[in-house]
Amino acid sequence: MDPLSLTVSALTLATFAAQLAQLGSSYASAVKNQRKEVQRLAREIKLLSEILGRISTTFDERQSENGQAAAPSVNSNFLGAALEECKAQLKELDEFLRKQMEGTSRLKRLTRRLTWPMKEKETKDWIDRIERQKTNLSLVLQADNIEARGKQDLELAKFNKSLEDARREKTEAKKRRKFRDAMHWLAPATQAENQLAAGKLQEPGTGQRLLQHPAYKSWASATRSLLWLHARPGIGKTISTSVVIAELTKAQQIEHIAYFYYDPHKSQTADVYGSILAQLLESSTTTAMLPDDLENYYDNSRNRRPYEHELKDVLLKLLPSVSGNVALVIDGLEESASFQEVLHGLKEIYESRELRLLVTSREEPDTLATLSGFKELELLPSMMRDDIITFVTADIERQATLKRLKPALKADIIRVVSRHADGVFRKARDAVDQVARYRTERDVKNALNSLLPRPGSSGGNDSGFEEMEEPQLG
């Protein structure tokens, strides 16, 4: 039975039972026999009517709340069967009583009305039958109320959980926002952008001689090691730094890699510590939670730039709690106005726990004295030769005027420019750009001849390139 039919049926039966109770009350006030039993029967029928009314009202109220016919919480078939049984019982009683009043004279009807037509046992039987209907329907109503309350409690629990989830998400979003703000406060300049820019300056496979060098392999495989990578200006320290960072990231043997590219015009000492701190935090947390020491420091200092000694202290407190292997890579240390102070700070950090520390710089007297204790790896032009050749080969194919040249002339460009560059990427790039200005083969050859070393000059051979015959191109 559908929800609306159940509601109507309960309401109809409630009205019918009320009328029948009224009829019973009339009998009870007039009859001489079984008056107490008749009164009790009328009272039970009236109570049954009230129960039916509550069932109808309950479902009607739910319909008003939901805007549609609301099914009871209990099984509809069970309620429908109970209502049908109740209807049959009431109808049988009504027909019996009315039959006593029909088809007779007025005098006989009056006489019958003064006499209850049932035997006492029959009356008690009807009282029991009506009580059973009351019990059945009361149980239905009680079960429905319990289940409805259960559903309400469940809905309330769901609502409270949704509210709690929303509050938690709001709190976590606030923490994530605070974490991002703190990371930007620590490291305004994004080192990942510097790594990406350095990576664009190299071709695939760059830096293999460096990565295969015993000094580098020893540094990369140890859990605690220092390495100083140095070279004369232009040899490719920054490109080598990006190669090392990419290799460490690719190998996935070190969980936490922090690096810093010195900008001679912008970088401050505090930026080094702040950047390292931010990168270690981002790689070591999955919940975007600030450690207590850093959060307190950030809350108290967020309206100003952080001081280097404060950042170093926070970093020293954080490092022991970072689980896994750690590698720090600092490029262009000589660009720092206070590189000795920075290096002393890095050594202090190095001594606080097991980690790998690699710094790159030019080879200068002050640097040599400060970097005592570091293993050295000098980047010689000969180590960069293969990378220069790879770069020039690729750059020729990027230049429209050179790409169309014959293979033999392209080979001459690669040979001459690589020798001319002497391990310096910038010189190689500038030389290719110079040759690319010319459109005829003769002009290209003349441009290459201008790059050849003059007779009697070393042509950069003392910097590590093997002796090469450089005939004039005709």
C-alpha positions, 0 to 999 in steps of 0.5 A, spaced: 500 500 500 502 506 498 504 512 503 498 516 501 493 510 501 495 508 508 494 515 511 487 515 508 486 508 511 488 510 518 484 516 518 478 513 515 478 508 520 479 513 526 473 516 524 469 509 523 472 507 530 470 514 533 463 513 531 462 506 533 465 508 540 459 513 540 454 508 539 457 503 544 457 509 549 450 510 547 448 503 549 452 503 555 448 509 558 442 505 556 442 498 557 441 495 564 445 488 563 453 488 562 453 496 563 461 495 565 463 491 560 459 495 555 463 501 557 469 498 557 468 496 550 466 503 548 472 506 551 477 501 548 474 502 541 475 510 543 482 508 544 483 505 538 480 511 534 485 515 538 491 510 536 489 510 528 488 518 529 495 518 531 498 514 525 494 518 520 497 525 523 504 522 524 504 520 516 500 527 514 506 531 518 511 528 515 508 529 508 508 536 510 515 536 512 517 533 506 513 536 500 510 529 498 507 523 501 511 520 506 512 512 507 512 510 514 519 507 517 516 501 518 514 496 513 508 498 509 506 491 508 505 490 515 502 496 517 497 495 511 495 488 514 494 491 521 489 496 518 486 491 514 485 487 520 482 492 524 477 495 519 475 488 518 474 487 526 470 494 526 466 493 520 464 486 523 462 489 530 458 495 527 454 490 522 452 486 528 450 492 532 446 495 527 443 489 525 440 489 532 437 495 530 434 494 523 428 491 521 424 491 527 418 496 530 420 502 534 418 499 540 422 493 539 428 497 537 427 501 544 427 494 548 433 491 544 437 498 545 435 497 553 438 490 552 445 489 550 445 484 545 451 480 546 452 475 552 458 477 557 463 472 554 462 475 547 463 482 550 469 480 553 471 477 547 470 483 543 474 487 548 480 482 547 479 483 540 479 490 540 485 490 545 489 486 540 488 491 535 490 497 539 496 493 541 498 491 534 497 498 532 501 501 538 506 497 536 506 499 529 506 506 531 512 505 536 516 501 532 515 507 527 517 512 532 523 509 534 525 507 527 524 515 525 528 517 531 533 512 529 533 515 522 533 522 525 539 521 529 542 518 523 541 524 519 543 528 525 550 524 526 551 525 518 550 532 519 554 533 525 559 529 521 559 533 515 559 539 519 565 537 523 568 535 516 567 542 513 570 545 520 576 540 519 577 542 512 577 549 513 582 548 519 586 544 514 586 549 508 588 555 513 594 551 515 595 549 508 595 556 506 599 558 512 604 553 510 604 556 503 605 563 506 611 561 510 614 557 504 614 564 500 616 568 506 622 563 507 624 563 500 621 568 495 625 566 489 623 559 487 629 555 486 626 550 482 625 555 476 633 556 476 633 549 476 629 549 470 632 555 466 639 551 467 636 545 465 634 548 458 641 550 457 644 543 456 642 537 451 640 530 453 646 526 456 650 533 458 655 532 464 656 524 463 664 525 464 662 529 471 657 523 473 662 518 472 668 521 475 671 518 481 670 524 486 663 525 484 661 518 485 664 517 492 661 523 494 654 521 491 654 514 494 657 516 501 652 518 507 656 524 509 661 527 504 663 534 502 665 536 495 668 542 492 666 543 484 670 548 482 673 551 475 675 557 471 669 562 469 665 560 464 666 552 464 659 550 466 659 550 473 651 552 473 650 547 468 654 542 472 650 543 478 643 542 474 646 536 472 648 533 479 641 535 481 637 532 476 641 526 477 640 526 484 632 527 483 632 521 478 636 516 482 631 517 487 636 514 492 636 521 496 629 523 499 631 530 501 635 534 496 635 542 497 639 546 492 641 554 491 643 558 485 646 564 487 644 570 484 650 576 485 645 581 484 639 579 489 641 573 493 642 574 501 645 570 506 638 569 509 636 566 502 640 560 502 638 558 509 631 560 508 631 556 501 634 550 504 629 550 510 623 551 505 625 545 500 626 540 506 620 542 509 616 541 502 619 534 501 619 531 508 611 533 510 605 530 507 600 534 511 603 541 510 604 542 517 609 547 520 614 544 525 612 548 532 619 552 532 618 554 525 611 556 526 612 560 532 618 564 529 613 565 523 608 568 527 612 572 531 616 575 525 612 574 519 611 582 518 619 583 516 624 579 513 627 573 517 634 574 519 640 569 517 642 567 524 635 566 526 634 561 520 640 558 521 638 556 528 631 553 526 634 549 520 639 546 525 633 544 530 629 541 524 635 537 521 635 532 526 627 530 525 628 530 517 628 522 516 632 519 510 638 521 506 639 529 505 643 532 500 645 540 499 647 543 493 650 550 493 652 553 486 656 560 485 658 560 492 663 566 490 658 570 488 656 571 496 658 578 499 660 574 505 661 567 502 666 565 508 660 566 513 655 562 509 660 556 508 662 556 516 654 556 517 654 550 511 659 546 515 655 547 522 649 544 518 653 539 515 656 537 522 649 537 525 647 530 522 649 525 516 648 529 509 652 530 503 654 537 501 656 540 494 658 547 493 661 550 486 665 556 485 671 559 482 678 557 484 680 563 488 685 564 494 680 566 499 676 560 497 681 555 497 683 557 505 675 556 507 674 550 503 679 546 507 676 539 508 672 538 502 674 533 497 676 537 490 673 536 483 676 541 478 672 542 472 677 542 466 675 544 459 677 537 457 671 534 461 666 539 458 668 537 450 663 532 449 658 536 452 660 542 448 660 538 441 653 535 443 651 543 444 654 545 438 651 539 434 644 541 436 644 548 436 646 548 428 640 544 427 636 550 431 639 555 426 635 555 419 641 558 416 646 552 418 641 547 418 641 547 410 648 546 410 652 540 407 654 535 412 661 536 411 661 543 413 657 542 419 662 537 421 667 543 420 663 548 424 662 543 430 670 541 430 672 549 429 667 552 434 668 546 439 676 548 439 674 555 439 670 554 445 675 551 450 670 548 454 666 555 455 659 554 453 657 561 452 663 562 447 660 556 443 653 559 443 656 566 441 661 562 436 655 559 433 651 565 432 656 569 429 657 563 424 649 563 423 649 570 420 652 568 413 648 565 408 653 562 403 658 557 404 664 561 403 662 566 408 661 561 413 668 558 412 671 565 412 667 566 419 670 559 421 677 561 419 676 567 423 675 563 429 681 558 428 687 560 433 693 564 430 699 561 428 704 560 434 698 561 439 696 555 444 689 555 442 687 553 449 690 547 449 693 548 456 686 548 458 685 541 457 684 540 449 688 535 445 692 537 440 688 538 434 691 540 427 686 546 424 687 547 417 684 553 414 678 552 410 678 554 403 
